[in-house]
Amino acid sequence: MLRKRIIPCLDVRDGRTTKGVRFQNNVDIGDPVAMARYYYEEGADELVFYDITASAEGRGIMLDVVRRVAAEIFIPFAVGGGLGTLDELRQVLLAGAEKVSVNSGAVRNPDLIRQGAEAFGKQCIVLGMDAKWVGVSPPLPSGYEVVTHGGRRATGMDALKWAQQAEAMGAGEICLNSIDADGTQEGYEIRLTSLISTHVEIPVIASGGAGRPEHLTAVLREGCADAALIASMVHFGGYRIADLKRHLHEAGIPVRMTW
């Protein structure tokens, strides 16, 4: 049986890890290099690094920080933020990442997914998707709309259709973030996660809303997610990764043991 993964997420702005609620009111919480090393030693299965203002500011990703993080950890490492060309994907992989996450850049140019999968292998290409509930309508039959630029820009794209399109073009994984739940610590958006997970064949990482161990249990079981992204619940000292994995193990969910 495939083990479920626990993946800390580092949202980085101006070289520092930050965290907010629904992408607003972000506060500085530390050095991303030191935090990456800490989570690696704590037993994280993977790590995700997002340069959260790269797209909005129209600039490239902070490759120096990527290199420094990659030098400190020995687990899979995905990087996203402002990636819009094949050369930018290549630079991130050469800086030490195992995966690249494309979000706004793929919405602008969906062919970027195909190009990346053909150049580097689909296992390297993660579709980062921010989705928001807007209600069912003819152009949005799932009721969830894809938004970009840190939730600041609506696209008119249906989340389920976009997930299926990205899979067909070569995405190897989807990191699915609920804008409505992001940073609230009130639980993942189970309906959204289940919708996407049960309609694609590639792994889905649930993101947005983790606050208690039972939230992870719910999204990995009822939400059918393959992995759970966590941020606030470990950033602010409330939980340790080993404790979360122990809770999942006791709930009958297979995880990689770290204790």
C-alpha positions as CSV (number, residue, x, y, z in Angstrom):
1,M,0.0,0.0,0.0
2,L,1.3,3.4,-0.9
3,R,2.1,5.6,2.1
4,K,0.5,8.9,2.5
5,R,2.9,11.9,2.6
6,I,3.2,14.8,5.0
7,I,4.7,17.9,3.3
8,P,5.5,21.2,5.1
9,C,5.1,24.3,3.0
10,L,7.4,27.3,3.1
11,D,5.7,30.4,1.7
12,V,8.6,32.8,1.1
13,R,8.6,36.6,0.6
14,D,11.7,38.7,0.4
15,G,13.8,35.8,1.4
16,R,11.8,35.0,4.6
17,T,9.2,32.5,5.4
18,T,5.8,34.1,5.9
19,K,2.2,32.9,6.7
20,G,-1.1,34.6,6.4
21,V,-4.8,33.7,6.1
22,R,-6.3,33.4,2.6
23,F,-3.1,35.0,1.3
24,Q,-3.5,38.2,3.4
25,N,-2.0,39.7,6.6
26,N,1.2,37.7,6.3
27,V,3.6,37.7,9.1
28,D,7.3,36.8,9.2
29,I,8.0,33.5,10.8
30,G,11.7,32.7,10.1
31,D,14.5,31.8,7.8
32,P,13.4,29.3,5.1
33,V,16.8,27.6,5.1
34,A,16.8,26.9,8.8
35,M,13.2,25.8,8.7
36,A,13.7,23.5,5.8
37,R,16.6,21.8,7.7
38,Y,14.4,21.5,10.8
39,Y,11.5,19.9,9.0
40,Y,13.8,17.5,7.2
41,E,15.2,16.4,10.5
42,E,11.7,16.1,12.0
43,G,10.8,13.5,9.4
44,A,9.0,15.4,6.6
45,D,8.4,13.2,3.5
46,E,8.9,16.1,1.1
47,L,9.1,19.9,1.2
48,V,7.4,22.6,-0.8
49,F,8.8,26.1,-1.3
50,Y,6.7,28.9,-2.8
51,D,8.0,32.3,-3.8
52,I,4.6,33.8,-3.1
53,T,5.0,37.2,-4.7
54,A,7.1,36.3,-7.8
55,S,4.1,36.2,-10.1
56,A,2.5,39.3,-8.8
57,E,5.8,41.2,-9.0
58,G,6.6,39.9,-12.4
59,R,10.1,38.6,-11.4
60,G,12.1,35.4,-11.4
61,I,12.2,33.0,-8.4
62,M,14.9,33.5,-5.7
63,L,17.4,30.9,-6.9
64,D,19.9,31.6,-4.2
65,V,17.4,30.6,-1.5
66,V,16.5,27.5,-3.5
67,R,20.2,26.5,-3.7
68,R,20.7,27.1,0.1
69,V,17.6,25.0,1.0
70,A,18.5,22.2,-1.4
71,A,22.0,22.0,0.2
72,E,20.4,21.3,3.6
73,I,17.8,18.6,2.9
74,F,17.8,15.2,1.4
75,I,14.1,14.6,0.6
76,P,12.1,15.6,-2.5
77,F,11.8,19.3,-2.8
78,A,9.3,21.2,-5.0
79,V,9.6,24.8,-5.9
80,G,7.1,27.2,-7.4
81,G,6.4,30.9,-7.9
82,G,6.6,33.0,-11.0
83,L,7.7,30.1,-13.3
84,G,6.5,30.7,-16.8
85,T,9.1,29.4,-19.3
86,L,10.9,26.2,-19.9
87,D,14.2,27.8,-19.1
88,E,13.0,29.0,-15.7
89,L,11.9,25.4,-14.9
90,R,15.4,24.2,-15.9
91,Q,17.1,26.8,-13.7
92,V,15.0,25.7,-10.6
93,L,15.9,22.1,-11.2
94,L,19.5,22.9,-11.7
95,A,19.4,24.8,-8.4
96,G,18.6,21.6,-6.6
97,A,14.8,21.1,-6.7
98,E,13.4,17.7,-7.7
99,K,10.1,19.1,-8.8
100,V,8.7,22.4,-10.2
101,S,5.3,23.7,-9.4
102,V,3.6,25.7,-12.2
103,N,0.5,27.8,-11.4
104,S,-0.1,31.2,-13.0
105,G,2.5,30.5,-15.7
106,A,0.6,27.4,-16.8
107,V,-2.7,29.2,-16.8
108,R,-1.2,31.8,-19.2
109,N,0.5,29.1,-21.3
110,P,-0.9,25.6,-20.7
111,D,1.7,24.2,-23.2
112,L,4.3,24.8,-20.5
113,I,3.1,21.7,-18.8
114,R,3.7,19.6,-21.9
115,Q,7.0,21.2,-22.6
116,G,8.2,20.6,-19.0
117,A,7.0,17.0,-19.0
118,E,8.7,16.2,-22.3
119,A,12.0,17.9,-21.2
120,F,12.3,16.7,-17.6
121,G,9.8,13.9,-17.1
122,K,6.2,14.2,-15.8
123,Q,7.4,13.3,-12.3
124,C,9.0,16.7,-12.2
125,I,5.9,18.7,-13.1
126,V,3.4,19.7,-10.4
127,L,0.3,21.7,-11.2
128,G,-0.2,24.2,-8.4
129,M,-3.8,25.1,-8.4
130,D,-5.6,27.7,-6.2
131,A,-9.3,27.2,-6.3
132,K,-12.2,29.1,-4.8
133,W,-15.9,28.2,-4.4
134,V,-18.0,30.6,-6.5
135,G,-21.1,28.5,-7.1
136,V,-22.2,26.2,-9.9
137,S,-22.8,27.9,-13.2
138,P,-22.6,26.8,-16.9
139,P,-19.0,28.0,-17.3
140,L,-18.1,26.6,-13.9
141,P,-19.9,23.3,-13.5
142,S,-17.9,22.2,-10.5
143,G,-18.6,25.4,-8.7
144,Y,-14.9,26.0,-8.1
145,E,-12.9,28.6,-10.0
146,V,-9.2,28.6,-10.6
147,V,-7.6,31.8,-9.3
148,T,-4.0,33.0,-9.7
149,H,-1.5,35.6,-8.4
150,G,-2.0,34.5,-4.8
151,G,-5.7,34.4,-5.1
152,R,-5.9,38.0,-6.4
153,R,-7.0,37.2,-10.0
154,A,-10.0,35.2,-11.2
155,T,-9.5,33.2,-14.4
156,G,-13.0,32.0,-15.3
157,M,-11.6,28.4,-15.5
158,D,-13.3,25.5,-13.9
159,A,-11.0,23.8,-11.4
160,L,-12.0,20.2,-12.3
161,K,-11.6,20.8,-16.1
162,W,-8.3,22.4,-15.5
163,A,-7.0,19.5,-13.4
164,Q,-8.0,17.0,-16.1
165,Q,-6.5,19.1,-18.8
166,A,-3.2,19.4,-16.9
167,E,-3.1,15.7,-16.4
168,A,-3.7,15.1,-20.1
169,M,-0.9,17.4,-20.9
170,G,1.6,15.7,-18.7
171,A,1.4,17.0,-15.1
172,G,2.6,14.3,-12.7
173,E,0.9,15.6,-9.6
174,I,-1.5,18.3,-8.5
175,C,-1.0,20.5,-5.4
176,L,-4.6,21.7,-4.7
177,N,-5.0,24.7,-2.5
178,S,-8.4,25.9,-1.2
179,I,-8.4,29.7,-1.1
180,D,-11.4,29.6,1.2
181,A,-9.6,27.4,3.8
182,D,-6.1,28.7,3.4
183,G,-4.5,29.6,6.7
184,T,-7.8,29.2,8.7
185,Q,-6.7,26.1,10.6
186,E,-10.3,25.0,10.4
187,G,-9.8,22.0,8.2
188,Y,-9.2,21.2,4.6
189,E,-11.9,21.7,1.9
190,I,-12.9,18.0,1.7
191,R,-15.5,18.5,-1.0
192,L,-13.0,20.2,-3.3
193,T,-10.2,17.7,-2.6
194,S,-12.4,14.7,-3.1
195,L,-13.8,16.1,-6.4
196,I,-10.4,16.5,-7.9
197,S,-8.8,13.4,-6.4
198,T,-11.5,11.1,-7.7
199,H,-11.5,12.5,-11.2
200,V,-7.8,12.3,-12.0
201,E,-5.3,9.4,-12.0
202,I,-2.3,11.4,-10.8
203,P,-1.5,12.1,-7.1
204,V,-3.2,15.0,-5.4
205,I,-1.7,17.0,-2.5
206,A,-4.3,18.7,-0.3
207,S,-3.5,22.2,0.8
208,G,-5.2,24.9,2.9
209,G,-6.8,24.7,6.3
210,A,-4.8,22.2,8.4
211,G,-5.1,23.0,12.1
212,R,-5.5,19.7,14.0
213,P,-4.4,16.1,13.4
214,E,-7.9,15.0,12.6
215,H,-8.0,17.4,9.7
216,L,-5.2,15.4,8.1
217,T,-7.0,12.1,8.7
218,A,-10.2,13.5,7.1
219,V,-8.5,14.8,3.9
220,L,-6.4,11.7,3.4
221,R,-9.3,9.4,4.0
222,E,-12.6,11.1,3.0
223,G,-10.8,13.6,0.6
224,C,-8.9,10.7,-1.0
225,A,-5.7,12.9,-1.1
226,D,-2.4,11.2,-1.6
227,A,-0.6,13.8,0.6
228,A,-1.3,16.7,3.0
229,L,0.4,20.0,2.9
230,I,0.9,21.6,6.3
231,A,2.1,25.1,7.4
232,S,0.5,27.0,10.3
233,M,0.1,23.9,12.5
234,V,3.8,23.2,12.5
235,H,5.2,26.7,11.9
236,F,3.7,28.1,15.1
237,G,4.8,25.2,17.3
238,G,1.5,23.5,17.9
239,Y,2.5,20.1,16.5
240,R,5.5,18.1,15.4
241,I,5.6,16.0,12.3
242,A,6.3,12.8,14.3
243,D,3.1,13.4,16.4
244,L,1.0,13.9,13.2
245,K,2.3,10.7,11.7
246,R,1.7,8.8,14.9
247,H,-1.9,10.1,14.9
248,L,-2.4,8.9,11.3
249,H,-0.8,5.6,12.0
250,E,-3.1,5.0,14.9
251,A,-6.0,5.9,12.6
252,G,-5.0,3.2,10.2
253,I,-3.5,5.5,7.6
254,P,-0.2,4.2,6.2
255,V,2.7,6.7,6.6
256,R,6.5,6.5,6.6
257,M,7.5,6.0,10.3
258,T,9.8,8.6,11.8
259,W,9.8,7.7,15.5
